[in-house]
Amino acid sequence: MSQTGRKEKLHPTQIVVLAFCAAVIAGTLFLLFPFSTAPGNSTDFVTALFTAVSAVCITGLTVVDTGTHWSGFGQVVILFLIQIGGLGIVSFATLVGLLISGRISLRDRLSTMSEAKIVGVDNIPALLRTIILVYFGFEIALAIYLIARLSIWHSVALPEALWSGLFHAVSAFNNGGFSLYSDSMSGFADDLFVVGPIGLAVAVGGLGFPVLIELHERLWRIRRAPGNRPRRFSLHTRLTLWTTGVLLTLGTLFIAAMEWSNQATLGSMNFFEKIWNALFMSAMPRSGGFNSIDVSQMDPATWMGMDFMMFIGGGSASTAGGIKVTTLAILFFIIYTEVRGETAVNVGNRRLPRSIQRQALTLVALYTFLILFSTLALAALTDFDLDHLLFEVISASATVGLSTGITPDLPDFAKIWLSILMFVGRLGPVVIASALALRVAKRHYELPKERPLIG
């Protein structure tokens, strides 16, 4: 009880963290049920925990083969965890409450905005309905398309095509990275009409709630009033779209150049197959986690480039992880401003608040420290080389799901540590820190300035 006699309430960010913890615990328990595992297999606690965290945190790293180790029930549990992880535990619970009661509390509004990282939206019920429309509409459309493609062009039996199409549609749009195939999408590397839509779903899902909602509203306005000139996109949307486009282009060129003659990856393909598979693999470090070529056979230099792409991740308030593309763009403009000797950081015709600049620098510093510490610790305690470990650590902390193939062979303590990295990476270091900070002390005075030397 506080001095005023009121009971202390949880901060919305604390509610988000606790909700994700509850989902992980429930998922682990369900996966430990004997009927969650396929006949002839057994599941230990670390395997169940790792898989539950990876699904809830929509990462895609696995220690067992999803299509053969888990039973149909186990795969349904994984798919459900991916879905609620993508929508957001709190957003999902709020939607259920809204549908049941027809109203929403102020605390739920704050929790929803904290999860979706959307500020300045007053009509949360309308916002959630839009999110549901975009999410499930895209997933259903992709699932129907994949079912038709698999059953007609690849002669997959209809029951298997139904389940595979639905599973991969949900996993792709939520950037889940889980696949029912042992080689992920490698079996469809020569089929642009399978890897193309899945890559597009990953890219769209990685743009984030605010961008998708703004794009939806823009298209809706144009459709209702074709003659009216739509308003300009927000700064956040412009930064996200431009930076994502640049990174996808550069990533495609980089992977194609590095793997063009590698017979174990792109070397055996024709020209067009090389291009679309390089583009597909460029989209996956955004947090997709699928692969159409064998990542373990890539050149170590390609791994290093993909490390950087995974570190960046996708859009803010999206299913993607990493520091986010807007953070990278803000860092670029901070450096550009400092090099020019200016004081205010301007992007287009807008000035960036200093608080945003501090948040970007803090986020990058926290992610960098977490990755370096984890890589050094695992390198000291395991027998794997630094290239492999760095790739797995960044993939986990950025909730990507790509792997060089060493994750199943890691000792249990390393798997548990990667689980922690996935959890922290999904919620974000800043959210975790703010959830743990029960009180924020406000300084009522400022100290005198003094400039230390830099560089």
C-alpha positions as CSV (number, residue, x, y, z in Angstrom):
1,M,0.0,0.0,0.0
2,S,1.3,3.5,-0.8
3,Q,1.2,6.5,1.5
4,T,-2.1,7.6,-0.1
5,G,-3.7,4.2,0.8
6,R,-3.9,3.1,-2.8
7,K,-2.7,-0.2,-4.0
8,E,0.2,-0.1,-6.4
9,K,-0.7,-1.0,-9.9
10,L,1.4,-2.7,-12.5
11,H,2.8,-0.5,-15.3
12,P,1.6,-1.5,-18.8
13,T,5.0,-2.7,-19.8
14,Q,5.1,-4.9,-16.8
15,I,1.8,-6.4,-17.8
16,V,3.2,-7.1,-21.3
17,V,6.3,-8.9,-19.9
18,L,4.1,-11.0,-17.5
19,A,1.7,-11.9,-20.3
20,F,4.6,-13.2,-22.4
21,C,6.0,-15.1,-19.5
22,A,2.6,-16.7,-18.9
23,A,2.3,-17.7,-22.6
24,V,5.8,-19.3,-22.5
25,I,5.0,-21.3,-19.4
26,A,1.6,-22.5,-20.8
27,G,3.3,-23.3,-24.1
28,T,6.0,-25.3,-22.4
29,L,3.5,-27.3,-20.4
30,F,1.4,-28.1,-23.4
31,L,4.5,-29.2,-25.4
32,L,5.5,-31.5,-22.5
33,F,2.3,-33.5,-22.9
34,P,3.0,-36.9,-24.3
35,F,0.5,-36.5,-27.1
36,S,2.3,-33.3,-28.3
37,T,5.2,-35.5,-29.4
38,A,5.0,-37.8,-32.5
39,P,5.2,-41.5,-31.7
40,G,8.8,-42.7,-31.2
41,N,10.1,-39.4,-30.0
42,S,10.4,-37.9,-26.6
43,T,10.5,-34.3,-25.4
44,D,12.6,-33.0,-22.5
45,F,12.0,-29.8,-20.6
46,V,14.7,-27.8,-22.3
47,T,13.4,-28.7,-25.8
48,A,9.8,-27.8,-24.8
49,L,10.9,-24.5,-23.2
50,F,13.2,-23.6,-26.1
51,T,10.4,-24.3,-28.7
52,A,7.8,-22.4,-26.7
53,V,10.0,-19.4,-26.3
54,S,10.9,-19.5,-30.0
55,A,7.2,-19.7,-31.0
56,V,5.9,-17.0,-28.6
57,C,8.8,-14.7,-29.5
58,I,8.2,-15.6,-33.2
59,T,11.8,-16.4,-33.8
60,G,12.0,-19.8,-35.5
61,L,15.1,-21.3,-34.0
62,T,14.5,-25.0,-33.3
63,V,16.4,-27.8,-31.6
64,V,14.2,-30.5,-33.2
65,D,12.5,-30.9,-36.5
66,T,9.1,-29.3,-36.3
67,G,7.5,-31.5,-39.0
68,T,8.7,-34.9,-37.6
69,H,9.3,-34.5,-33.9
70,W,5.9,-32.9,-33.0
71,S,2.5,-34.6,-33.4
72,G,-0.4,-32.8,-35.1
73,F,-1.5,-31.5,-31.7
74,G,2.1,-30.2,-30.9
75,Q,2.2,-28.4,-34.2
76,V,-1.2,-26.8,-33.5
77,V,0.2,-25.6,-30.1
78,I,3.2,-24.1,-31.9
79,L,1.0,-22.4,-34.5
80,F,-1.2,-20.9,-31.8
81,L,1.9,-19.6,-29.9
82,I,3.2,-18.0,-33.1
83,Q,-0.2,-16.3,-33.7
84,I,-0.6,-14.9,-30.2
85,G,3.0,-13.9,-30.2
86,G,2.6,-12.0,-33.5
87,L,-0.5,-10.2,-32.5
88,G,0.8,-9.5,-29.0
89,I,-0.3,-11.3,-25.9
90,V,-2.0,-8.2,-24.4
91,S,-3.5,-7.1,-27.7
92,F,-4.9,-10.6,-28.2
93,A,-6.4,-10.7,-24.7
94,T,-7.8,-7.2,-25.2
95,L,-9.5,-8.2,-28.4
96,V,-11.1,-11.2,-26.7
97,G,-12.4,-9.0,-23.9
98,L,-13.7,-6.4,-26.4
99,L,-15.6,-9.0,-28.3
100,I,-17.1,-10.5,-25.1
101,S,-18.0,-7.3,-23.2
102,G,-18.2,-4.8,-26.0
103,R,-16.1,-2.3,-24.0
104,I,-12.5,-1.8,-23.0
105,S,-10.8,-0.4,-19.9
106,L,-8.3,2.4,-19.8
107,R,-5.6,0.0,-18.4
108,D,-6.2,-2.3,-21.4
109,R,-5.9,0.7,-23.7
110,L,-2.5,1.6,-22.2
111,S,-1.4,-2.0,-22.3
112,T,-2.4,-2.3,-25.9
113,M,-0.5,0.8,-26.9
114,S,2.5,-0.3,-24.9
115,E,2.6,-3.7,-26.8
116,A,1.9,-2.2,-30.2
117,K,4.2,0.9,-29.5
118,I,1.5,3.2,-30.9
119,V,1.2,6.6,-29.4
120,G,-1.5,9.2,-30.0
121,V,-4.3,6.8,-31.0
122,D,-7.4,7.6,-29.1
123,N,-9.8,5.0,-30.5
124,I,-8.1,1.7,-29.5
125,P,-11.1,-0.5,-30.3
126,A,-11.1,0.8,-33.9
127,L,-7.3,0.4,-34.0
128,L,-7.6,-3.3,-32.9
129,R,-10.2,-4.0,-35.4
130,T,-8.0,-2.6,-38.1
131,I,-5.1,-4.8,-36.9
132,I,-7.3,-7.9,-36.9
133,L,-8.5,-7.0,-40.4
134,V,-5.0,-6.6,-41.8
135,Y,-3.5,-9.5,-40.0
136,F,-6.1,-12.2,-40.5
137,G,-7.1,-10.9,-44.0
138,F,-3.5,-11.3,-45.2
139,E,-3.0,-14.6,-43.5
140,I,-6.2,-16.1,-44.9
141,A,-5.4,-14.8,-48.4
142,L,-1.9,-16.3,-48.3
143,A,-3.1,-19.6,-46.9
144,I,-5.7,-20.0,-49.6
145,Y,-3.0,-19.2,-52.3
146,L,-0.5,-21.7,-50.8
147,I,-3.1,-24.4,-50.5
148,A,-4.0,-24.1,-54.1
149,R,-0.3,-23.9,-55.2
150,L,0.7,-27.0,-53.2
151,S,-2.2,-29.1,-54.2
152,I,-2.4,-28.2,-57.9
153,W,1.2,-27.6,-58.9
154,H,3.1,-29.8,-56.4
155,S,0.5,-32.6,-56.2
156,V,0.4,-32.5,-52.4
157,A,-2.6,-34.3,-50.9
158,L,-5.4,-31.9,-50.0
159,P,-5.3,-32.5,-46.2
160,E,-1.5,-32.0,-46.1
161,A,-1.8,-29.0,-48.4
162,L,-4.5,-27.5,-46.1
163,W,-2.4,-27.8,-43.0
164,S,0.9,-26.8,-44.7
165,G,-0.6,-23.8,-46.4
166,L,-2.2,-22.5,-43.2
167,F,0.9,-23.2,-41.0
168,H,3.3,-21.4,-43.4
169,A,1.0,-18.5,-44.0
170,V,0.7,-17.7,-40.3
171,S,4.4,-18.4,-39.7
172,A,5.4,-16.2,-42.6
173,F,3.2,-13.1,-41.9
174,N,4.1,-13.3,-38.2
175,N,7.8,-13.7,-39.1
176,G,7.7,-16.9,-37.1
177,G,10.3,-18.9,-39.1
178,F,8.9,-22.3,-38.2
179,S,8.4,-24.7,-41.1
180,L,7.0,-28.2,-41.4
181,Y,9.7,-29.1,-43.9
182,S,13.1,-30.2,-42.6
183,D,14.9,-28.0,-45.2
184,S,12.5,-25.1,-44.7
185,M,11.8,-23.6,-48.1
186,S,14.8,-25.2,-49.9
187,G,12.5,-27.7,-51.6
188,F,10.7,-24.8,-53.3
189,A,13.8,-22.8,-54.3
190,D,13.0,-23.3,-58.0
191,D,9.4,-22.1,-57.6
192,L,9.1,-18.4,-57.5
193,F,5.3,-18.6,-56.9
194,V,6.0,-20.2,-53.5
195,V,9.0,-18.5,-52.2
196,G,7.9,-15.1,-53.6
197,P,4.6,-14.8,-51.7
198,I,6.2,-16.1,-48.5
199,G,9.0,-13.6,-48.8
200,L,6.4,-10.8,-49.5
201,A,4.5,-11.9,-46.4
202,V,7.6,-11.7,-44.3
203,A,8.5,-8.3,-45.6
204,V,4.9,-6.9,-45.1
205,G,4.7,-8.4,-41.6
206,G,8.0,-6.8,-40.7
207,L,6.8,-3.3,-41.6
208,G,4.9,-2.8,-38.3
209,F,1.5,-1.9,-37.1
210,P,1.7,1.8,-37.6
211,V,2.9,1.5,-41.2
212,L,0.4,-1.2,-42.2
213,I,-2.5,0.8,-40.7
214,E,-1.4,4.0,-42.5
215,L,-1.0,2.1,-45.8
216,H,-4.5,0.6,-45.2
217,E,-6.0,4.0,-44.5
218,R,-4.3,5.6,-47.5
219,L,-5.6,2.9,-49.9
220,W,-9.1,3.1,-48.3
221,R,-9.2,6.9,-48.8
222,I,-8.0,6.7,-52.4
223,R,-10.7,4.0,-53.1
224,R,-13.5,6.1,-51.5
225,A,-12.4,9.4,-53.1
226,P,-10.2,8.8,-56.1
227,G,-10.1,12.5,-57.0
228,N,-8.8,13.7,-53.6
229,R,-5.1,14.0,-53.1
230,P,-4.1,11.8,-50.1
231,R,-2.1,13.4,-47.3
232,R,1.6,12.8,-47.0
233,F,2.9,9.8,-45.2
234,S,4.1,10.3,-41.7
235,L,7.9,10.5,-41.1
236,H,7.9,7.1,-39.4
237,T,6.3,5.4,-42.4
238,R,8.6,7.2,-44.9
239,L,11.7,6.2,-42.9
240,T,10.5,2.6,-42.6
241,L,9.6,2.1,-46.3
242,W,12.7,3.8,-47.7
243,T,15.1,2.1,-45.3
244,T,13.5,-1.3,-45.8
245,G,13.7,-0.9,-49.6
246,V,17.3,0.1,-49.5
247,L,18.3,-2.7,-47.2
248,L,16.4,-5.3,-49.3
249,T,18.2,-4.1,-52.5
250,L,21.6,-4.0,-50.9
251,G,21.1,-7.3,-49.2
252,T,20.0,-9.0,-52.4
253,L,23.1,-7.6,-54.3
254,F,25.4,-8.7,-51.4
255,I,24.1,-12.3,-51.1
256,A,24.0,-12.7,-54.9
257,A,27.6,-11.5,-55.3
258,M,28.9,-13.6,-52.4
259,E,27.1,-16.9,-53.2
260,W,26.8,-16.6,-57.0
261,S,29.4,-19.4,-57.7
262,N,28.9,-21.4,-54.5
263,Q,27.7,-24.8,-55.8
264,A,26.2,-25.6,-52.4
265,T,23.9,-22.5,-52.4
266,L,23.2,-20.4,-55.5
267,G,25.9,-21.8,-57.9
268,S,23.8,-24.6,-59.4
269,M,20.8,-22.4,-60.2
270,N,20.0,-20.5,-63.3
271,F,20.2,-16.7,-63.5
272,F,16.6,-15.9,-62.5
273,E,16.6,-18.5,-59.7
274,K,19.8,-17.0,-58.3
275,I,18.2,-13.5,-58.3
276,W,14.9,-14.4,-56.6
277,N,16.6,-16.7,-54.0
278,A,19.1,-13.9,-53.2
279,L,16.1,-11.6,-52.8
280,F,14.3,-14.1,-50.6
281,M,17.3,-14.6,-48.4
282,S,17.7,-10.8,-48.2
283,A,14.2,-10.6,-46.8
284,M,14.7,-13.3,-44.2
285,P,17.2,-11.5,-41.9
286,R,14.4,-8.9,-41.3
287,S,13.2,-11.6,-38.9
288,G,11.6,-14.1,-41.3
289,G,13.7,-17.1,-40.4
290,F,13.0,-19.2,-43.5
291,N,15.7,-20.3,-45.9
292,S,15.6,-21.4,-49.6
293,I,19.3,-22.2,-49.6
294,D,21.4,-24.0,-47.1
295,V,22.7,-21.3,-44.6
296,S,25.3,-23.7,-43.2
297,Q,27.0,-23.9,-46.6
298,M,27.3,-20.2,-47.0
299,D,30.6,-18.4,-47.1
300,P,31.6,-17.1,-43.6
301,A,31.8,-13.6,-45.2
302,T,28.1,-13.9,-46.1
303,W,27.3,-14.9,-42.5
304,M,29.0,-11.6,-41.4
305,G,26.9,-9.6,-43.8
306,M,23.7,-11.4,-42.6
307,D,24.7,-10.7,-39.0
308,F,24.5,-7.0,-39.8
309,M,21.2,-7.4,-41.5
310,M,19.7,-9.5,-38.6
311,F,21.1,-6.9,-36.1
312,I,19.1,-4.2,-37.9
313,G,15.9,-6.2,-38.2
314,G,12.5,-4.9,-39.4
315,G,10.1,-2.1,-38.7
316,S,9.2,-0.7,-35.3
317,A,6.1,-2.2,-33.6
318,S,6.3,-5.1,-36.0
319,T,6.8,-8.9,-35.6
320,A,10.4,-8.4,-36.5
321,G,13.3,-8.0,-34.0
322,G,16.6,-6.2,-34.1
323,I,17.3,-2.5,-33.5
324,K,14.7,-1.7,-36.2
325,V,15.2,0.1,-39.5
326,T,14.0,3.4,-38.1
327,T,16.7,3.3,-35.5
328,L,19.3,2.8,-38.2
329,A,17.9,5.7,-40.2
330,I,17.9,8.0,-37.1
331,L,21.6,7.0,-36.4
332,F,22.5,7.8,-40.0
333,F,20.9,11.3,-39.7
334,I,22.6,11.9,-36.3
335,I,26.0,11.1,-37.8
336,Y,25.2,13.2,-40.9
337,T,24.2,16.1,-38.7
338,E,27.4,15.8,-36.6
339,V,29.6,15.6,-39.6
340,R,28.0,18.8,-41.0
341,G,28.5,20.6,-37.7
342,E,24.8,21.3,-37.2
343,T,23.0,21.2,-33.8
344,A,19.5,20.0,-34.7
345,V,18.9,16.6,-36.4
346,N,16.5,17.2,-39.3
347,V,14.9,14.6,-41.5
348,G,13.2,16.1,-44.5
349,N,11.1,19.0,-43.1
350,R,10.9,17.6,-39.6
351,R,13.2,18.0,-36.6
352,L,13.9,14.9,-34.4
353,P,13.4,15.3,-30.7
354,R,16.5,14.7,-28.5
355,S,14.6,12.0,-26.6
356,I,14.3,10.0,-29.8
357,Q,18.0,10.4,-30.5
358,R,18.8,9.1,-26.9
359,Q,16.5,6.2,-27.3
360,A,18.1,5.1,-30.6
361,L,21.6,5.3,-29.1
362,T,20.5,3.5,-26.0
363,L,18.9,0.7,-27.9
364,V,21.9,0.1,-30.1
365,A,24.3,0.2,-27.1
366,L,22.1,-2.3,-25.2
367,Y,21.8,-4.7,-28.1
368,T,25.5,-4.5,-28.9
369,F,26.5,-5.2,-25.3
370,L,24.1,-8.1,-25.1
371,I,25.3,-9.7,-28.3
372,L,29.0,-9.3,-27.5
373,F,28.7,-10.6,-23.9
374,S,26.6,-13.6,-25.0
375,T,29.0,-14.5,-27.9
376,L,32.1,-14.3,-25.7
377,A,30.4,-16.3,-22.9
378,L,29.3,-19.1,-25.3
379,A,32.7,-19.1,-27.0
380,A,34.4,-19.6,-23.7
381,L,32.1,-22.3,-22.5
382,T,31.5,-24.3,-25.7
383,D,33.7,-25.8,-28.4
384,F,32.0,-24.0,-31.4
385,D,33.9,-21.4,-33.4
386,L,33.1,-17.7,-33.2
387,D,31.5,-17.3,-36.6
388,H,28.8,-19.9,-35.8
389,L,28.2,-18.6,-32.3
390,L,27.9,-15.0,-33.4
391,F,25.4,-15.9,-36.0
392,E,23.2,-17.9,-33.6
393,V,23.4,-15.3,-30.9
394,I,22.3,-12.5,-33.2
395,S,19.6,-14.7,-34.8
396,A,18.2,-15.3,-31.3
397,S,18.5,-11.8,-29.9
398,A,17.0,-10.3,-33.1
399,T,14.3,-13.0,-33.2
400,V,15.2,-14.0,-36.7
401,G,15.4,-17.8,-36.6
402,L,18.1,-18.4,-39.3
403,S,20.8,-20.9,-38.2
404,T,24.1,-22.3,-39.3
405,G,22.9,-25.7,-37.9
406,I,24.6,-25.8,-34.5
407,T,21.6,-24.9,-32.3
408,P,20.5,-28.6,-31.8
409,D,24.0,-29.5,-30.8
410,L,24.5,-26.8,-28.2
411,P,24.5,-27.9,-24.5
412,D,21.4,-27.3,-22.4
413,F,22.7,-24.2,-20.7
414,A,23.5,-22.6,-24.0
415,K,19.9,-23.4,-25.3
416,I,18.5,-21.8,-22.1
417,W,20.6,-18.7,-22.7
418,L,19.5,-18.4,-26.3
419,S,15.9,-18.7,-25.0
420,I,16.6,-15.7,-22.7
421,L,18.0,-13.8,-25.7
422,M,14.9,-14.6,-27.7
423,F,12.6,-13.4,-24.9
424,V,14.6,-10.1,-24.4
425,G,14.8,-9.6,-28.2
426,R,11.1,-9.9,-28.7
427,L,10.1,-7.5,-26.0
428,G,13.1,-5.2,-26.5
429,P,15.8,-4.2,-23.9
430,V,14.2,-0.8,-23.3
431,V,10.8,-2.4,-22.5
432,I,12.4,-5.0,-20.2
433,A,14.3,-2.2,-18.4
434,S,11.2,0.0,-18.0
435,A,9.2,-2.9,-16.8
436,L,11.7,-3.6,-14.0
437,A,12.0,0.0,-13.0
438,L,9.1,0.5,-10.6
439,R,9.8,4.2,-10.1
440,V,11.4,6.9,-12.2
441,A,13.0,9.6,-10.1
442,K,12.5,13.1,-11.6
443,R,15.4,15.5,-11.1
444,H,14.1,19.0,-10.2
445,Y,17.4,20.7,-11.0
446,E,20.2,20.6,-13.6
447,L,23.9,20.3,-13.0
448,P,26.5,22.6,-14.6
449,K,27.8,21.5,-18.0
450,E,31.3,20.2,-18.7
451,R,32.5,18.6,-21.9
452,P,34.8,15.6,-21.8
453,L,36.9,14.8,-24.9
454,I,35.4,12.5,-27.5
455,G,37.7,10.6,-29.9
